Amino acid sequence: MRNLARVPTVEQLSGNPHPHLARLRAESSVAWVPALDAWLVTGRAPAVEVMRDDRRFTVDDPRFSTGRVVGPSMLSLDGADHKRHRAAFASAFRPALTRAQMSERVPEIAVGLVTSMVGIGPVDLRTALAAPLAARSAIAVLGLVDTTPAEVLEWYAAIVAEVTALGSDPGATVDTSLMGGIKEAVRRTVAVAGSPLAGIRDDADLTDHEFTANVAVVLFGALETSEAMITNLMWWVLGDADLGDRLRASPGLRDRAVDESLRLEPGAAIVDRFSVGPTEIGGVGIAAGDKVTVSLSAANRDPAAHRDPDRFSLDRDDEPPHLAFATGPHVCIGAHLARMEARAALDAVLDRPVATCVAEAGFDPPTGLVFRKPARLVVELRASRDSRGGP
């Protein structure tokens, strides 16, 4: 039997989980964590094994709360049904098409947001840059008609609240009205010939209800993942003056900075799967129906894959890629767009103003069990005389 007194609590995993995850991984890459009512996978190799094998580890389970809120979708199905739900959306988000549609629009949005903050005093980069950049980019890539960023963020907040409530009380009744705004936006948009969403609808072998559920999933991922990704990146770069100076002087390193931030603090820290039958991971027996939670945060800091894994380094050419966007059948379809948004935000901040932390109390570290980001990231953006950000 494990010494349960040494197993981390939800509070520890929500605050600074990394030392607790490292200790668990050193003992066993797969460990039962009562606080999660799940097996927690902390090693990179078993994490990849779980996420790539949907025959042994499925998302199609009534305990998957997001599926209860938005309905069956690519997020909560496996096998042939998953492929049917995902196909048209994955095609629409392939990298070449995303570049063609958004490579100019995303930087334009980021520059506009950052420019509006310069010289106005303290601003919270999470709410003033990361969230609206994610919302506006999502609206643009889908071509949502008569839809504002405020509406999209409101839908997202409601879905997050409902999913969180179900996590605390699985027996709670689902509020079916939450999807009303998204359903209406989809109806308006697909009626417009030539809109990106109309094109996806034409290619999708889905009912109207299934299609709306998948749009909700895409919006949810686009907002939560991108907002957290951008905010975490700013926390790393603006909290380290030397790193910021290096990236100002060497823009060619900025994509590496985006990926290193993702490795160290992925916006989605864990993903859940459910064991289809009795099986084994990392030498540990898993019973049928057991919940298996993969810690992307821990897998990304596995010393078996990454040298000095807790250090932010721009020199990891010979190491395996991070798992911040998962892997396998459920790998994030919007990863390329999310990276584009983070890079655009970084360029907009580093190439124009000087970013100065106003107060330590307003420059919070990332927190959260499932989705991790700083609660606030308050800085002051001051006009600079040159592109290197001099006063």
C-alpha positions in Angstrom: 0.0 0.0 0.0 1.1 3.5 -0.8 1.6 6.0 2.0 -1.5 8.1 1.3 -0.2 10.9 3.6 2.4 11.6 0.9 -0.1 11.7 -2.0 -0.8 15.3 -3.1 -4.1 17.0 -2.4 -6.2 18.9 -4.9 -4.9 22.2 -3.3 -1.3 21.1 -3.8 -1.9 20.1 -7.4 -3.8 23.4 -8.1 -1.1 25.6 -6.6 2.5 24.7 -7.4 2.1 21.1 -8.4 5.5 20.5 -9.9 7.5 19.3 -6.8 4.6 17.0 -5.9 4.4 15.6 -9.4 8.2 15.1 -9.5 8.1 13.2 -6.3 5.3 11.0 -7.5 7.0 10.3 -10.8 10.3 9.4 -9.0 8.3 6.7 -7.0 6.2 5.5 -9.9 5.1 7.0 -13.2 1.5 5.9 -12.5 0.1 6.4 -9.0 -3.4 6.3 -7.4 -4.4 9.7 -6.1 -7.5 9.5 -3.9 -8.1 13.3 -4.2 -8.6 12.8 -7.9 -10.3 9.4 -7.6 -8.0 8.5 -10.5 -4.7 7.0 -11.5 -2.4 9.9 -12.2 0.1 9.4 -15.0 3.3 11.5 -14.5 5.8 10.0 -16.9 6.1 11.0 -20.5 6.2 7.5 -22.0 3.1 6.2 -20.2 1.3 9.5 -20.9 1.9 9.0 -24.7 0.8 5.4 -24.4 -2.5 6.3 -22.8 -3.4 9.2 -25.1 -2.6 7.3 -28.3 -4.5 4.2 -27.4 -8.3 4.9 -27.6 -9.1 1.2 -27.6 -7.8 0.8 -24.1 -8.4 4.3 -22.8 -11.5 6.2 -23.8 -13.1 9.6 -23.3 -16.6 8.2 -24.0 -17.8 7.9 -20.4 -20.7 9.6 -18.5 -18.2 11.0 -16.0 -16.8 13.2 -18.8 -18.6 16.4 -17.7 -18.0 18.6 -20.8 -19.8 16.0 -22.9 -22.8 16.4 -20.6 -22.9 20.1 -21.0 -22.3 20.6 -24.8 -23.5 17.2 -26.0 -21.6 14.4 -27.8 -18.7 15.8 -29.8 -15.2 15.1 -31.0 -14.1 15.8 -27.4 -16.2 13.0 -25.8 -16.3 10.3 -28.5 -13.8 7.7 -29.8 -13.5 5.4 -32.8 -15.6 5.9 -35.9 -17.9 8.4 -34.2 -15.0 10.5 -33.1 -13.6 10.5 -36.7 -17.0 11.5 -38.1 -17.4 14.4 -35.6 -13.8 15.6 -36.0 -13.1 15.3 -39.8 -14.5 18.5 -41.2 -13.2 20.6 -38.4 -9.7 19.1 -38.5 -9.6 19.8 -42.3 -10.7 23.4 -41.7 -7.9 23.9 -39.1 -5.0 22.4 -41.0 -1.9 24.5 -40.8 -1.7 25.7 -44.4 -5.3 26.9 -44.4 -4.9 28.5 -41.0 -1.8 30.4 -42.2 -3.7 31.6 -45.3 -6.7 32.8 -43.4 -5.1 34.2 -40.2 -1.4 35.0 -40.6 -2.2 38.7 -41.2 -5.4 38.9 -39.1 -4.0 37.6 -35.8 -1.0 40.0 -35.6 -3.3 42.8 -36.6 -5.6 42.0 -33.6 -2.7 41.7 -31.2 -1.1 44.9 -32.3 -4.4 46.8 -32.0 -5.0 45.5 -28.4 -1.4 46.2 -27.3 -1.4 49.7 -28.8 -4.6 50.6 -27.0 -2.9 49.8 -23.7 0.2 51.9 -24.1 0.4 54.8 -21.7 -2.9 54.2 -19.9 -1.5 52.9 -16.7 -1.7 49.4 -15.2 -3.4 46.7 -17.3 -4.1 43.1 -16.7 -2.7 41.2 -19.7 -4.9 38.2 -19.1 -8.2 40.1 -19.5 -7.0 42.9 -21.8 -4.8 41.0 -24.2 -5.0 37.2 -23.9 -8.8 36.7 -23.6 -9.9 39.2 -26.3 -7.1 38.1 -28.7 -8.4 34.5 -28.3 -12.0 35.5 -28.7 -11.5 37.7 -31.7 -9.3 35.1 -33.4 -12.0 32.4 -32.8 -14.7 34.7 -34.3 -12.5 35.5 -37.3 -11.4 31.9 -38.1 -15.0 30.6 -37.9 -16.5 33.7 -39.5 -19.2 34.1 -36.8 -21.8 36.6 -38.0 -23.0 39.4 -35.7 -21.1 37.9 -32.7 -19.0 40.0 -30.3 -16.0 38.9 -28.2 -18.0 39.8 -25.1 -20.7 37.3 -26.1 -18.2 34.5 -26.9 -16.4 35.1 -23.5 -19.8 35.0 -21.8 -20.7 31.6 -23.4 -17.3 30.3 -22.4 -17.6 31.4 -18.8 -21.0 29.8 -18.5 -19.8 26.5 -19.9 -16.7 26.5 -17.6 -19.0 27.2 -14.6 -21.3 24.4 -15.5 -18.5 21.9 -16.1 -16.9 22.9 -12.8 -20.3 22.5 -11.0 -20.7 19.0 -12.4 -17.2 18.1 -11.4 -18.2 18.9 -7.8 -21.7 17.4 -8.0 -22.0 14.7 -10.8 -25.6 14.3 -10.0 -26.5 18.0 -10.7 -29.0 18.8 -13.5 -27.4 20.2 -16.7 -28.5 23.7 -17.7 -29.5 23.1 -21.3 -30.1 26.8 -22.0 -26.3 27.4 -22.0 -26.0 26.4 -25.6 -28.7 28.8 -26.8 -26.4 31.7 -27.8 -23.9 29.4 -29.6 -26.8 27.6 -31.4 -28.2 30.9 -32.7 -24.7 32.2 -33.8 -24.2 28.9 -35.7 -27.6 29.3 -37.4 -26.9 32.9 -38.5 -23.4 32.0 -39.7 -24.1 28.9 -41.7 -26.8 30.8 -43.5 -24.2 33.0 -45.0 -22.8 31.4 -48.2 -19.0 31.5 -48.2 -18.5 31.9 -44.5 -15.8 29.5 -43.1 -18.4 27.9 -40.8 -20.8 27.3 -43.7 -18.0 25.5 -45.5 -17.3 23.3 -42.5 -21.1 22.6 -42.2 -21.2 21.5 -45.9 -18.4 19.1 -45.4 -19.6 17.7 -42.0 -21.6 14.5 -41.8 -23.4 15.7 -38.6 -26.8 16.6 -37.4 -27.5 20.2 -36.5 -27.2 19.3 -32.8 -23.9 17.5 -33.3 -22.5 20.3 -35.4 -23.4 22.9 -32.7 -21.8 20.8 -30.0 -18.6 20.6 -32.0 -18.6 24.4 -32.6 -18.9 24.8 -28.8 -16.0 22.5 -28.3 -13.9 24.4 -30.8 -14.8 27.7 -29.1 -14.1 26.3 -25.7 -10.7 25.1 -26.7 -9.8 28.2 -28.7 -10.6 30.4 -25.7 -9.3 28.4 -22.8 -6.2 27.0 -24.4 -5.2 30.2 -26.1 -5.9 32.6 -23.2 -3.9 30.4 -20.8 -1.1 29.9 -23.3 -0.7 33.6 -24.0 -0.9 34.6 -20.3 1.6 31.9 -19.2 4.0 33.0 -22.0 3.8 36.6 -20.8 4.4 35.5 -17.2 7.6 33.7 -18.2 9.0 36.4 -20.5 8.0 39.6 -18.6 9.0 38.1 -15.3 12.6 37.5 -16.5 14.3 40.7 -17.8 17.2 38.8 -19.3 14.9 36.5 -21.2 12.9 39.5 -22.4 16.0 41.3 -23.6 17.3 38.1 -25.4 14.0 37.7 -27.2 13.9 41.4 -28.2 17.4 41.1 -29.6 16.8 37.7 -31.3 13.3 37.5 -32.7 14.2 34.1 -34.3 14.1 32.6 -30.8 10.5 33.6 -30.1 8.9 30.4 -31.5 11.1 28.4 -29.2 10.0 30.6 -26.3 6.4 29.9 -27.1 7.0 26.1 -27.1 9.1 26.2 -23.9 6.4 28.1 -22.1 3.9 25.4 -23.3 6.2 22.7 -22.0 6.6 24.2 -18.6 3.1 25.4 -18.1 0.6 23.9 -20.5 -2.8 25.7 -20.5 -4.6 22.4 -20.0 -2.6 20.7 -17.3 -4.4 17.3 -17.3 -6.6 15.2 -19.6 -8.9 12.4 -18.5 -9.4 8.9 -19.9 -11.3 5.9 -18.7 -10.0 2.3 -18.8 -12.1 0.2 -21.2 -11.0 -3.0 -19.6 -8.4 -4.4 -17.2 -5.0 -3.3 -18.4 -1.6 -2.2 -17.3 0.4 1.1 -17.6 4.0 1.5 -16.5 3.8 -1.8 -14.7 0.7 -0.8 -12.7 -2.5 -2.8 -13.0 -5.6 -0.7 -13.9 -9.1 -2.1 -13.4 -11.9 -1.7 -16.0 -13.7 1.6 -15.7 -10.9 3.3 -13.7 -10.3 6.9 -14.3 -6.8 7.6 -15.7 -5.7 11.2 -15.5 -2.7 12.2 -17.6 -0.7 15.0 -16.2 0.7 16.9 -19.2 2.5 19.2 -16.8 4.4 16.2 -15.3 5.0 14.5 -18.6 6.5 17.7 -20.0 9.0 17.8 -17.1 10.0 14.2 -17.1 13.8 14.1 -16.7 13.9 11.0 -18.9 12.9 13.2 -21.8 14.1 16.7 -20.9 17.4 17.8 -19.4 17.1 20.1 -16.3 13.4 19.9 -16.9 12.3 22.7 -14.6 14.5 25.3 -16.3 13.2 27.6 -19.1 15.6 26.9 -22.0 15.7 28.0 -25.6 18.1 25.2 -26.5 16.2 21.9 -26.6 16.7 20.9 -30.2 17.5 17.3 -29.5 14.6 16.6 -27.1 11.2 15.2 -27.9 8.3 17.6 -28.4 6.2 18.7 -25.5 2.7 17.3 -25.0 0.8 20.6 -24.3 -1.6 19.9 -27.1 -1.9 16.2 -26.2 -1.2 13.5 -28.8 -3.0 10.7 -30.5 -6.6 10.8 -31.8 -7.5 13.8 -29.6 -4.5 16.0 -30.4 -5.7 19.6 -30.5 -6.8 20.7 -34.0 -6.2 24.4 -33.2 -2.6 24.0 -32.1 -1.3 26.0 -35.1 -3.7 28.9 -34.5 -2.9 28.9 -30.8 0.8 29.1 -31.5 0.1 31.9 -34.0 -1.8 33.9 -31.4 0.9 33.5 -28.7 3.7 34.5 -31.1 1.6 37.5 -32.3 1.0 38.6 -28.7 4.7 38.2 -27.8 5.8 40.2 -30.9 3.3 43.0 -30.1 4.5 43.4 -26.6 8.3 43.1 -27.2 8.5 45.1 -30.4 6.6 48.2 -29.3 6.3 49.1 -25.6 8.4 48.4 -22.5 6.4 46.1 -20.2 7.0 46.8 -16.5 5.6 44.8 -13.7 3.6 47.3 -11.6 3.3 45.3 -8.3 4.3 41.8 -7.2 0.8 41.3 -5.9 -0.6 41.8 -9.4 1.8 39.5 -11.1 0.5 36.1 -10.1 2.0 32.7 -11.0 -0.1 30.1 -12.9 -2.6 28.2 -10.8 -5.4 25.7 -11.4 -5.9 22.0 -11.4 -7.2 21.4 -14.9 -6.6 24.8 -16.7 -3.6 26.7 -15.4 -2.9 30.4 -15.8 -2.2 33.5 -13.7 -5.3 35.0 -12.1 -3.8 38.4 -12.9 -0.8 39.7 -14.9 -0.7 43.4 -14.2 1.9 45.4 -16.1 2.3 48.9 -17.4 3.0 49.4 -21.1 5.0 52.5 -21.9 5.8 53.9 -25.3 9.3 53.2 -26.4 11.7 55.1 -28.6 13.0 52.1 -30.5 12.1 48.6 -31.3 14.3 47.3 -28.5 12.1 48.9 -26.0 14.4 51.6 -24.6 12.9 54.3 -22.4 
